[in-house]
Amino acid sequence: MKLIIQSLAIGLFIVLIASCSAQDGISLKPEEREVFSQTEPDSVRIADTESKYEIIIIEPGFYNWLVSIAKPEGYYSQTYLENRNQLYVTNWNQRALQPADFGGGDLYIFPIDYDPQVDYGYEVNYKLFNYFIYFQRKYKQRLGPWLPRI
C-alpha cells in the first residue's frame, strides 16, 4: 500500500512539473512577435451606444493585433465573452488592488469596473476579451486557469 501511495505521489509530481512547463509554452507566431514589438502608441475605443459604456485602450500594437491576429467578431458568443471577461476582470482587479502580491509592477495600474449584471453589448465584450488575450500573451501573464489562445 505504501508503494502505491509513493508511486501515485511521484506520478502526480511528474504531471505537475510537465503541466507547469507547458503553461509557459505559449507559442507566438512571427506576425504576433512583430506586433508585440511595436512601440508607437495606438488606441482602440470600446463602446456601445445603447449602454453608454466606453473603454479606451492605449497600447502599442493592440489595434494591429485585433484586426490581424485575433479571431473575428462573431467567432465567440456574447455569453462566452461575458463569462471569460468576468473571470479576467476579477483576477485583473485583484492584481491592481494588491500589486505587491503579484509583482505586476506597472501592468495593473487601474482596476476595471465591469458589472456582470450589465449588458455591455457584443462589441464591448469582444474587444475587452481580446485585450485580455493580447495582454496575457504579450506580457506572459495568466488571468485565468487556461492558456490564452488565439
N, C-alpha and C positions, 0 to 999 in steps of 0.2 A: 504494500500500500504506500509506504514511504517513497519507494522508487517511482511509482506512478505520479505522485504529487510533485516530486522533483522533476520528472520528465515534463509534466504539464507546465511547471514554472519556467523551465528552460525554454520550452516551446513558445510560451507567451512572451518571454523576454526577446526571443528572436523575432517574433511577429512585431513586437513593439519597436524594436530597432529598425526593422525593414519599413514599417509604416512611417516612422519619423524621417528616415532618409528620403522616402518618396514624397513627403509633404513639401520639402524644399525643392523638389524637382519640377518646378513649373517650367515647361519648355517654351521659350519665346522664339517666334519666327523672326527672320531678319527685318521684315517690314515693321514688326512691333518694336523691335530694338531701335530702329530708326526713329519711330515716333516718340519713344521714351527719351531719346537723346535730344529732342528739340528743347530750345531754351527760350524762344520767343513766346511771350505770353499770348494766349488766345482765350476766348471766353465762350461759354455756352450758356444761353439763357434757357432755363427750365421754367415753363409757366403753363398755366391752364386758365384760360379766360373765364370759364364758368366758375371755378372755385376761387379765383383771385389769389392763388398762391404762386410764388415766384422764387426761384433759386438761381443765382448766377455763379457759375464755376469758372474761376480764372486759374487755369492750369495749363502749362505748356504742353502741347501735343494732344490734349484731350479731344478737342474738336476733330482733329485729323483721325485719331483712333476711333472715335464714334462713327464717323462716316466711312471709314475704310476697313476697319477690322471687326468691330462689334457686330453681333447678329442684328439683322434688320428689324425695324419696327414691325410688330405683328408676329414675330417669331415666338415670343413668350406671351402667355395670357396675363391679363391685368392681375388676376388673383395670385399667380406665381410671383410676379414682380412685387406685389404688396407684401406677401409673406417673406420674401427674401429681404426686402428693404426694412421691414420691421426688425428682423434679426440684425442686419448690418447696422442700422441706426442705434439699436440698443448697445451693441458692442462698441461702436464708434463713441457714443456718449460716455460710456464707462471709461474709455481711454482718455477722452477730452477732460473729464472731471477728475481723473486721477493720473496725470501724466507721469508722475514719479514711479508709479507701479508698473507702467507699460513701456517706458523707455521710448516713447514715440517722439520725444523732442518737439519739433515744430510741425509734426504731421497732423496732430489732433488739436488744433487751436480752439475751434469753436464747437460746442455741441450743436446737434441738428434737431430742430423742432419738427418732429414727424409724429402725427397722431394717427394710429391705425383705424380710428373710428371715422376719419375724414376721407372722402373720396377725392383724391387729388387728380384723378384722371389718368389716362394711359400714358400720355407724353411725359408728365412729371415723373411717374413711377419708372418708365422706361429709361429716361436719361439719368435719374438718380441711381438706379440699379447699375447701369453701365458705368457710371462714375465709380461706384464701389468696386466693380470688377477691374477697371483701369487702375485705380488706386492700389488695390491689393497686388496686382501683377507688377506694377511699376516699382512700388516700394517694398515688395516682398513681405507683405503683411497678411494676416489671416483674420478676417472679421466673422468667420463662421466655421463650422466643423468640416467643410469640404474645400477642396482646392478651387480657386477662382478660375474657371474655364471660359473659353470663348468658343 
